[in-house]
Amino acid sequence: MARKTRNPNFDQTLSILRAHSFDIAPYADTAGAVLVSKHGAAAVLVPTQGTEAETAPVTFAERPGALAAGQVARLLDRGYQKFIKTSQFELPATASQLQAIHLFSEELSQLTGGISLYNESLGTTSDLYEYDRLKGREAVEPAAARPWELTAEH
């Protein structure tokens, strides 16, 4: 008979993270959330609610990103370069920042029991994708008329 694995709860997960040198601090913007940081990267975790708490004790209030001015910066991909974006500023991302985010998210995923995806294991994935040649293109031309569809005039 197969043994049932025991999943840790939210507090046990936080103690596991502390044991692996993660810095944990309360996060003021969301009730019950904690800011978890290491290697210059951070994420905001909250306890999972409902029946999903049995399989994964934590969920992300903010996905992993670079830690800048006490907040988690989002990773923005513009096609030619990645940027670190916060509510106050936007800076080009350095290779060391991208490596830190990748290392942090891999470690966090393993320790919290998250799913490891193939595309995320290859490198750092961005939160936003804004390509300059495509920005605003959809608003330029209205949809073409379809003469085969009935309208109110027919």
Long-range contacts (C-beta under 8 A, 24 or more apart in sequence): 7-54, 7-55, 7-56, 7-57, 7-113, 8-57, 8-113, 9-47, 9-53, 9-57, 10-47, 10-48, 10-57, 10-58, 12-57, 13-57, 13-58, 13-111, 13-112, 13-113, 16-111, 17-108, 17-111, 17-112, 20-107, 20-111, 22-108, 22-111, 27-61, 30-61, 33-61, 35-72, 36-108, 37-67, 37-104, 38-104, 38-107, 39-100, 39-103, 39-104, 40-66, 40-67, 40-97, 40-100, 41-65, 41-66, 41-67, 41-97, 41-100, 41-101, 41-103, 41-104, 41-105, 42-66, 42-67, 42-72, 42-104, 43-72, 43-104, 43-105, 43-108, 44-72, 45-112, 55-113, 56-112, 56-113, 56-114, 57-112, 57-113, 58-112, 63-127, 64-101, 64-104, 64-105, 64-108, 65-101, 65-127, 66-93, 66-97, 66-100, 66-101, 74-127, 74-128, 75-101, 75-124, 75-125, 75-126, 75-127, 75-128, 76-126, 76-127, 76-128, 76-130, 77-126, 77-128, 77-129, 77-130, 78-130, 78-131, 78-132, 79-129, 79-130, 79-131, 79-132, 79-133, 80-132, 82-124, 82-126, 85-128, 98-123, 98-124, 99-124
